[in-house]
Amino acid sequence: MTTTPRLLPYGDRALLLELPDTATVVACIDALTDDPALRDLVDDLVPGARTVLVRARPGVDLGVLRQRVVPDLPVLRSPNPGPVGQVRREGEHPVIEIPVEYGGPDLAEVARLTGLGEEGVVAAHTEATWRVAFGGFAPGFAYLIGGDPRLAVPRRDSPRTRVPAGAVGLAGEFSGVYPRESPGGWQLIGRTDVSMWDLDRDPPALLAAGVAVRFVPV
């Protein structure tokens, strides 16, 4: 079964690709970034959970962009976009290591839900190379995919009113780090002192779409 995206106009300078899942989103971002023929047409790419916003460069006709985007994406004709957690070529994506102190308030519950035990959860979380699929929820919050599928756990039944900055959590297929104190319903398994969002840093967000991430136990 192949992937047939919907390609919709989005204002007068962009197209919106609607895709079946986040893995295909990451594969499309990779393909669009890699294609030298599209670099003169595309100004920016904004990924979402199941969408990619393709913004045209000034002066580029959307009709031309529409004709080029889908034919130039062989991943859309593939039944399997491949393992998104892997760095595709050596040096192509920076790998950011995030030290984590495991022992979060939901670690025992995640161990029960997965059947891995607490040490098994930590091992599964740290042995994978995750990829930033997209950002959202709060400035600096990155949705990471490509981890061990055994770590796919539901959100908490009762969200917390306060989750501290640096909390590392799991929800569904995603892992993420809270950039600031906020309400949240993810299963918290650890914490880090690494700042996800810093206005004195350029760019402020530590994790951009496509970046590879490894969690390191401390």
C-alpha positions in Angstrom: 0.0 0.0 0.0 1.5 3.4 -1.0 1.1 6.7 0.6 -1.1 9.2 -1.2 -0.9 12.6 0.5 -3.3 15.5 0.2 -1.7 18.6 -1.0 -3.7 21.7 -0.1 -3.0 25.5 -0.7 -2.1 27.4 2.5 -2.4 31.1 1.8 -0.7 32.4 -1.3 2.9 31.2 -0.4 2.6 27.7 1.0 1.3 24.2 0.5 0.2 21.8 3.2 1.0 18.1 2.9 -1.4 15.9 4.9 0.3 12.5 5.7 -0.7 9.3 7.4 1.7 9.3 10.3 4.7 11.0 12.0 7.3 8.6 10.5 6.2 9.7 7.0 6.5 13.3 8.1 10.1 12.9 9.1 10.9 11.0 5.9 9.3 13.8 3.9 11.3 16.4 5.7 14.5 14.5 5.0 13.6 14.0 1.3 12.6 17.7 0.8 15.8 18.9 2.5 17.9 16.5 0.5 16.5 17.4 -3.0 18.8 20.1 -4.5 16.1 20.9 -7.2 13.7 22.0 -4.5 16.1 24.2 -2.6 15.5 27.1 -5.1 11.7 26.7 -4.6 11.3 26.1 -0.9 11.8 28.8 1.7 10.9 26.9 4.8 9.5 23.5 6.0 7.3 23.3 9.2 6.5 19.7 10.3 3.6 18.7 12.4 2.3 15.3 13.7 0.8 14.4 10.3 1.5 17.5 8.2 4.3 19.3 6.5 3.9 23.0 5.6 6.0 23.8 2.5 6.5 27.5 2.2 7.6 28.8 -1.2 10.4 31.3 -1.8 9.3 34.8 -2.7 8.3 34.9 -6.4 7.9 31.1 -6.7 4.5 30.2 -8.2 2.6 27.7 -6.1 1.5 25.8 -9.2 5.2 25.2 -10.0 5.8 24.1 -6.4 2.8 21.8 -6.4 4.0 20.1 -9.6 7.5 19.5 -8.1 6.9 18.5 -4.5 5.0 15.1 -4.8 6.8 13.7 -7.8 10.2 14.5 -6.2 9.3 12.5 -3.0 9.7 8.8 -3.6 9.1 8.2 0.1 5.4 8.9 -0.6 5.3 5.9 -3.0 6.9 3.6 -0.4 4.9 1.4 1.9 7.5 1.8 4.6 9.4 5.1 5.2 12.0 3.2 7.2 13.4 3.6 10.8 13.2 7.2 11.6 15.4 6.8 14.7 18.5 6.3 12.7 20.9 9.0 11.4 20.7 8.5 7.7 24.3 9.3 6.8 27.3 9.9 9.0 27.4 13.5 10.0 24.2 14.4 8.3 22.3 15.2 11.5 24.0 16.5 14.7 23.5 14.0 17.6 22.7 15.8 20.8 23.3 14.0 24.0 21.0 14.8 26.9 22.1 13.6 30.4 19.1 12.3 32.4 18.7 11.4 36.0 16.2 8.6 35.9 13.8 7.9 38.7 10.9 10.2 37.8 7.5 9.8 39.6 6.0 7.6 36.8 9.0 5.4 36.2 7.5 2.5 38.3 4.2 2.8 36.4 5.9 2.8 33.0 7.9 -0.3 34.2 4.5 -2.0 35.1 2.8 -1.0 31.9 5.6 -2.1 29.6 6.7 -5.2 31.7 10.3 -4.1 31.3 11.1 -3.3 34.9 12.6 0.1 35.8 16.1 -0.8 34.6 14.6 -2.1 31.4 12.8 1.1 30.8 16.0 3.1 31.3 17.9 0.8 29.0 15.2 1.0 26.3 15.1 4.8 26.6 18.9 5.3 26.4 19.8 2.7 23.8 17.7 4.3 21.0 18.6 7.2 18.8 15.6 9.4 18.8 14.7 12.0 16.1 13.0 15.3 16.5 9.8 15.1 14.5 8.3 18.5 15.2 7.9 21.1 17.9 4.9 22.3 19.7 3.0 22.7 23.0 5.5 25.2 24.3 8.6 27.0 23.0 11.4 24.5 23.0 9.3 21.4 23.4 10.3 18.8 20.8 8.3 15.6 20.0 10.9 12.8 19.6 10.1 9.6 17.7 12.1 6.5 16.7 12.5 5.0 20.2 11.9 1.4 21.3 8.2 0.6 20.5 7.9 -1.1 23.8 8.0 2.3 25.5 4.7 3.4 23.8 2.6 4.1 26.9 -0.6 6.2 27.3 -0.7 9.6 28.9 -1.7 9.8 32.6 -5.4 9.5 33.4 -5.0 12.7 35.5 -2.6 15.4 34.1 -0.5 17.2 36.6 -1.1 20.8 37.2 2.7 21.4 37.5 5.4 19.6 35.7 8.9 21.0 36.4 11.2 22.2 33.7 13.6 19.5 32.5 11.2 16.6 33.2 11.6 13.8 30.7 8.5 12.0 29.7 6.8 9.5 27.5 3.4 9.6 25.8 2.3 7.2 23.0 5.1 6.9 20.5 6.8 10.1 21.7 9.4 11.1 24.2 10.1 14.7 25.2 11.6 17.2 27.7 9.5 19.9 29.3 11.2 23.2 28.5 9.5 25.1 31.4 7.2 24.5 34.3 3.7 23.8 33.0 0.7 21.5 33.3 1.2 18.1 31.6 0.0 14.6 31.3 3.0 12.7 30.1 4.5 9.8 32.1 7.6 11.3 33.8 10.6 8.9 34.0 13.5 11.3 34.7 14.8 14.8 34.6 17.7 16.8 33.0 19.4 20.1 33.8 19.9 20.8 30.0 17.9 23.9 28.9 15.6 23.2 26.0 14.8 26.9 25.5 17.2 29.8 26.1 16.5 33.3 24.6 20.3 34.1 24.9 21.1 31.1 22.6 20.9 31.3 18.8 18.6 29.6 18.0 16.8 29.6 21.4 15.5 26.0 20.9 18.1 23.3 21.5 16.2 20.7 19.5 15.3 21.5 15.9 13.3 19.2 13.5 15.5 16.4 12.2 18.1 16.5 15.0 19.1 13.1 16.4 19.0 12.8 20.2 20.5 10.3 22.6 19.6 10.2 26.3 22.5 9.4 28.6 21.9 8.1 32.2 23.6 10.0 35.0 
